[in-house]
Amino acid sequence: MSTTKKKKVRSQSRARKVSLGATYTVLIVLGIIWLVPLIWIVLSAFRCEYHEDGTFIGTVSSNFFPRQIGFKNFKDLFTESYYGVPYAFPKWMLNTLIIAVIDCVISTFLVLSVAYCMSKLKFKLRKTFMNVTMILGLFPGFMSMIAIYFLLKSIGLTGNPQHPEYSVIGLVLAYSAGAGLGFQIAKGFFDVIPNALVESAKLDGCTNFKIFRRIILPLAKPIIIYQALMSFTGPWMDFIFAKVIIGADNARYWTVSVGLYSMLFGTHPDTNLFTQFAAGCVIVAIPIVTLFMFLQQYYVEGVTAGAVKG
Amino acid sequence: MASKKKAAPKDKANRVSVFERIGKAFSDFGKRFVDGSLGTKLSHFIFGAGNIYHKQYIKGLLFFLLQAGILVLMIACPTINGTPYGWKALRNLSLSQEKGYVSEGGDFDPETGDFTVGSDCKLIILFGFVTIAMIIIYFLIWNMNIKSSVKADNDKKIGKKPATFREDLAELLDGKFHVLMLTPTCIAAAVFTILPTVFMIALAFTSYNSQDMNDLGTNLFRWNGLQNFRAVFTGEGSLGFEIKNRFLPVLGWTFIWAILATFTCYFGGIILALLINKKGLRGKKIFRTVFIFTIAVPQFISLLAVRNLLGEYGPFNQMLKNMGVITESVGFLGLRPGDSEILAKVMVIIVNMWVGIPYTMLMTSGILMNIPTDLYEAARVDGASTVKMFFKITLPYVIFITTPYLISSFVGNINSFNTIFLLTGGGPTYTGYQAGGTDLLVTWLYKVTIDQGSYNTGAVIGIFTFIITATITLVTYRRSKAYNEEDTFQ
C-alpha cells in the first residue's frame, strides 16, 4: 500500500516538474520575444559600419548583429545639427526636461486636490462633477487637441513669430491643464483611507485644510509618487500632442520624441539617420526606464488600483 | 436587473427634484428681492452693494470689480489678432458675409492707407464661445453676490455679525475647502477641455475645409447645418467621396480592432500572470522585471523599433530570406501600397499584444494573489482540473473586479492613436483615399484634419467616435457595481 502511495506521489511530483519546466521554457521564450526589438535598437545604436568608399551606413540594416561597433552615433547626436538647428538633440532633451518637471509639479498638485475633494468632502455638485468628467473623457483627445492649438495660437503661446520659445509654455499648459480630470486612481486610493480618521480629526477642531495637509498627504506618499512618475514621464513618451502643438517648422523647440520621429519621417527625412535615431532612443530610454525600475513598487500599486477604478 | 429596478425610482426622484429646483429658484428670486434689505435689493443691479451695505467692504469691492470688468469687456470689445471679444463677438458668431460681420479683407482702407485684414472665422467662433461663457459666468457671480448679501441679512436678523473678509478666507480652508481645491481644475478644464471640445463640435456644422476654401479663393467659411453629416450617405463635398466609401470599412475595422485588441491583451495578460505566479517557480521577480522593462520604454521608441524590425529592409525579412521561406520581402505592416491589408491587420493586433500584455499582467498579478485560496482547495477536493478551476474560479473573479478597466481599455483601444500611427501609419494606402487599410477613426481624423485641412469632416468623424464610445460606456458602466455603489466604499 505504501509503495503505491509513494509511486503516486513520485508521479505527481514528476508531473509537477514537467509542468514547471514547461512554464520556464514558455516564460524564457516570451521574455526573449519581448526583449528582441529593444535589444535590436540598442545594437543599432552602437552600429558603426562603413561602405567600401568610406561613407557611413546609417540606414536600417538587414543583419541583426552589427559587424562593427562604435560610439559614432552618440557622438554625432551631440555634435551635429538637425533641421538647421545646431546641437539640436541636447536642446530637445533640455526642452523635454523643462516641460516634464513643470508638468509634474502642476499635474500632481491638481490631481491630488481634485481626488481629495471627490473622496473625502461632501458638497452639492460632487456627483455632477464626476459625471461631467467621465463624459469629457469620452471625446477623442485629438478633437480638442486641434482646437487647443488654435486657442494657444490666438494668445501667442505657439507659432508666435516674435517669441517661438513661448510654445514650450503652451505645451506645458496643454499637458497639465487637463490633469485634474484624471483623478480616478488617486480617488480610489483616498477612498481606502478610513473616514473615521477624518471624522475624529474634525471633532478635534481640525479644518479641512489641516486634515488634508497633516493626515491625508503623509498617508498619500505612494499615490503622490505614482502621479509624479506618470506626469513626469508623460512628456517623454507623448509624441502626437507635442507634434501638433509645437508645429513642424519650430525645430528648436521640439521635444525629444518629435525630434527623433522627424529623423525618420520628418519634412526632410534622411533615411541615413536610423542608427542615430536608435542612439537617441537609448539616451531617452535610460533615465525613464531607470526611474520606472526604482519606483516599480509604486507604479504597480497605481496600476492595480487603476484596474478596479477604471 | 436588480440594479435597474433600484435605479428607476431614484431617477424619478431626481427628475422631480430638478423641476422643483427650477420652480424654487424662480420663487426664491422674487422672495429675495422683496424680503431683502436695501443692500440686497441694490445687489440685483450693482454687484457687491449688499456686502458694502453690511460693511463687508473688501468682498463687496471684489464683486463690484468683477461686474465692472466683465461689463467693460462686453461693451468695449477688445480685439486679439483682429478678432473682437464682447457683444461684437456674439454678433459675428453668425458669420454673415451679407451683413458685413466677416470680410475677405484686402480692401484699401482710405483712413489708414493700409489694406484691411480679412476675418478669421475660426477665431470668431472661438471668441464667440468665450463671450457666451463670460455671460454665464456673469450671471453665476450675480447669483453668488445676492446670496452672499442675503446671508449677511440673515446673520444680522439673528443678531450675528456678518462674516468679515478674514473669516470668509478662513472658511475657504475649512467648510468651503472644495471650492479652493477645485477652482484651478475647473478653470483649466473649462479653457483647455470644454471650450476646445465645444469648438470642434461646432466646426462639424461649418464649411471649414481648406481645400474647398482654396478652390473658392476665400479665407472665410460659414455655417452649413447638417450638410457634413449628410455627406456620409450622399458623398457630396470635396471629401464626400472618401467619407461615403471609407466610413463603414473604417468604422467596422475600428470595432474589430477594439474588441480583438482588448481581449487578446486581457486574456494574454492573465495567462502570463498565472504563469509567472505559478507555485514553485523561481525568479518570479526577474521575469516580472523583464516585462515591466518593456512598459517603461516609451511607446514611440518600441513601436518604431518593431516597425523597422519588420520592415522591408529589416532583419526579420532577411532572416526569413536566409531560411529560404521567402524570396522577396513581405510587407508585414502594409507600409507599401499594394501590401496585404489582412496581413497588416493581423500583425497590428499581434504587435499590440506585445505592447499591452505586460500591462495587464502587472495589473492582474495583484488581483490573482488576492483570490481566497480556500476556493481552490474546495475545488481540488471536489476533483476539479486546473483548466476547470481557471474558467470557474480565476476568470470570473478577475473579470468581476476588473470590469471598469475592461470598459476603459475598450474605449482606449477605439482611440488608440499611437499603435496604428507609429506602426503602420494606417497603411496599406489606397490611391485616391486618405484612409488606408488599418486606419482607425482617430487616425483617419488626424489625416483628414492635419494633412488635409478638412476640419469639418474631421469633426464629424470625432462626433461619431464620441457617440460610439459614449454609448458603450454609459450602457455598461452605469450598470456596473463600481458606478452604482461608488460612495459605499468611502
Boltz contact constraints between the chains, C-beta under 6 A:
constraints:
  - contact:
      token1: [A, 20]
      token2: [B, 280]
      max_distance: 6.0
  - contact:
      token1: [A, 23]
      token2: [B, 275]
      max_distance: 6.0
  - contact:
      token1: [A, 23]
      token2: [B, 278]
      max_distance: 6.0
  - contact:
      token1: [A, 27]
      token2: [B, 275]
      max_distance: 6.0
  - contact:
      token1: [A, 27]
      token2: [B, 287]
      max_distance: 6.0
  - contact:
      token1: [A, 31]
      token2: [B, 290]
      max_distance: 6.0
  - contact:
      token1: [A, 34]
      token2: [B, 294]
      max_distance: 6.0
  - contact:
      token1: [A, 37]
      token2: [B, 305]
      max_distance: 6.0
  - contact:
      token1: [A, 37]
      token2: [B, 306]
      max_distance: 6.0
  - contact:
      token1: [A, 37]
      token2: [B, 309]
      max_distance: 6.0
  - contact:
      token1: [A, 40]
      token2: [B, 309]
      max_distance: 6.0
  - contact:
      token1: [A, 41]
      token2: [B, 305]
      max_distance: 6.0
  - contact:
      token1: [A, 60]
      token2: [B, 308]
      max_distance: 6.0
  - contact:
      token1: [A, 60]
      token2: [B, 313]
      max_distance: 6.0
  - contact:
      token1: [A, 60]
      token2: [B, 314]
      max_distance: 6.0
  - contact:
      token1: [A, 62]
      token2: [B, 313]
      max_distance: 6.0
  - contact:
      token1: [A, 62]
      token2: [B, 315]
      max_distance: 6.0
  - contact:
      token1: [A, 62]
      token2: [B, 318]
      max_distance: 6.0
  - contact:
      token1: [A, 64]
      token2: [B, 315]
      max_distance: 6.0
  - contact:
      token1: [A, 110]
      token2: [B, 185]
      max_distance: 6.0
  - contact:
      token1: [A, 113]
      token2: [B, 181]
      max_distance: 6.0
  - contact:
      token1: [A, 114]
      token2: [B, 185]
      max_distance: 6.0
  - contact:
      token1: [A, 117]
      token2: [B, 178]
      max_distance: 6.0
  - contact:
      token1: [A, 117]
      token2: [B, 181]
      max_distance: 6.0
  - contact:
      token1: [A, 117]
      token2: [B, 182]
      max_distance: 6.0
  - contact:
      token1: [A, 121]
      token2: [B, 178]
      max_distance: 6.0
  - contact:
      token1: [A, 123]
      token2: [B, 178]
      max_distance: 6.0
  - contact:
      token1: [A, 136]
      token2: [B, 193]
      max_distance: 6.0
  - contact:
      token1: [A, 138]
      token2: [B, 466]
      max_distance: 6.0
  - contact:
      token1: [A, 138]
      token2: [B, 469]
      max_distance: 6.0
  - contact:
      token1: [A, 138]
      token2: [B, 470]
      max_distance: 6.0
  - contact:
      token1: [A, 138]
      token2: [B, 473]
      max_distance: 6.0
  - contact:
      token1: [A, 139]
      token2: [B, 197]
      max_distance: 6.0
  - contact:
      token1: [A, 139]
      token2: [B, 466]
      max_distance: 6.0
  - contact:
      token1: [A, 140]
      token2: [B, 415]
      max_distance: 6.0
  - contact:
      token1: [A, 140]
      token2: [B, 442]
      max_distance: 6.0
  - contact:
      token1: [A, 140]
      token2: [B, 462]
      max_distance: 6.0
  - contact:
      token1: [A, 140]
      token2: [B, 465]
      max_distance: 6.0
  - contact:
      token1: [A, 142]
      token2: [B, 442]
      max_distance: 6.0
  - contact:
      token1: [A, 142]
      token2: [B, 445]
      max_distance: 6.0
  - contact:
      token1: [A, 142]
      token2: [B, 446]
      max_distance: 6.0
  - contact:
      token1: [A, 143]
      token2: [B, 200]
      max_distance: 6.0
  - contact:
      token1: [A, 143]
      token2: [B, 462]
      max_distance: 6.0
  - contact:
      token1: [A, 144]
      token2: [B, 196]
      max_distance: 6.0
  - contact:
      token1: [A, 144]
      token2: [B, 197]
      max_distance: 6.0
  - contact:
      token1: [A, 146]
      token2: [B, 449]
      max_distance: 6.0
  - contact:
      token1: [A, 147]
      token2: [B, 196]
      max_distance: 6.0
  - contact:
      token1: [A, 147]
      token2: [B, 199]
      max_distance: 6.0
  - contact:
      token1: [A, 147]
      token2: [B, 200]
      max_distance: 6.0
  - contact:
      token1: [A, 148]
      token2: [B, 196]
      max_distance: 6.0
  - contact:
      token1: [A, 150]
      token2: [B, 122]
      max_distance: 6.0
  - contact:
      token1: [A, 154]
      token2: [B, 81]
      max_distance: 6.0
  - contact:
      token1: [A, 154]
      token2: [B, 123]
      max_distance: 6.0
  - contact:
      token1: [A, 177]
      token2: [B, 188]
      max_distance: 6.0
  - contact:
      token1: [A, 177]
      token2: [B, 192]
      max_distance: 6.0
  - contact:
      token1: [A, 178]
      token2: [B, 192]
      max_distance: 6.0
  - contact:
      token1: [A, 178]
      token2: [B, 193]
      max_distance: 6.0
  - contact:
      token1: [A, 180]
      token2: [B, 185]
      max_distance: 6.0
  - contact:
      token1: [A, 181]
      token2: [B, 189]
      max_distance: 6.0
  - contact:
      token1: [A, 191]
      token2: [B, 489]
      max_distance: 6.0
  - contact:
      token1: [A, 191]
      token2: [B, 490]
      max_distance: 6.0
  - contact:
      token1: [A, 207]
      token2: [B, 173]
      max_distance: 6.0
  - contact:
      token1: [A, 207]
      token2: [B, 174]
      max_distance: 6.0
  - contact:
      token1: [A, 208]
      token2: [B, 174]
      max_distance: 6.0
  - contact:
      token1: [A, 208]
      token2: [B, 177]
      max_distance: 6.0
  - contact:
      token1: [A, 209]
      token2: [B, 173]
      max_distance: 6.0
  - contact:
      token1: [A, 209]
      token2: [B, 177]
      max_distance: 6.0
  - contact:
      token1: [A, 236]
      token2: [B, 298]
      max_distance: 6.0
  - contact:
      token1: [A, 237]
      token2: [B, 298]
      max_distance: 6.0
  - contact:
      token1: [A, 239]
      token2: [B, 300]
      max_distance: 6.0
  - contact:
      token1: [A, 257]
      token2: [B, 300]
      max_distance: 6.0
  - contact:
      token1: [A, 281]
      token2: [B, 301]
      max_distance: 6.0
  - contact:
      token1: [A, 285]
      token2: [B, 297]
      max_distance: 6.0
  - contact:
      token1: [A, 285]
      token2: [B, 301]
      max_distance: 6.0
  - contact:
      token1: [A, 289]
      token2: [B, 296]
      max_distance: 6.0
  - contact:
      token1: [A, 292]
      token2: [B, 296]
      max_distance: 6.0
  - contact:
      token1: [A, 300]
      token2: [B, 362]
      max_distance: 6.0
  - contact:
      token1: [A, 303]
      token2: [B, 362]
      max_distance: 6.0
  - contact:
      token1: [A, 303]
      token2: [B, 363]
      max_distance: 6.0
  - contact:
      token1: [A, 304]
      token2: [B, 363]
      max_distance: 6.0
  - contact:
      token1: [A, 304]
      token2: [B, 366]
      max_distance: 6.0
  - contact:
      token1: [A, 307]
      token2: [B, 363]
      max_distance: 6.0
  - contact:
      token1: [A, 307]
      token2: [B, 402]
      max_distance: 6.0
  - contact:
      token1: [A, 307]
      token2: [B, 405]
      max_distance: 6.0
  - contact:
      token1: [A, 308]
      token2: [B, 401]
      max_distance: 6.0
  - contact:
      token1: [A, 310]
      token2: [B, 404]
      max_distance: 6.0
  - contact:
      token1: [A, 310]
      token2: [B, 405]
      max_distance: 6.0
  - contact:
      token1: [A, 310]
      token2: [B, 408]
      max_distance: 6.0
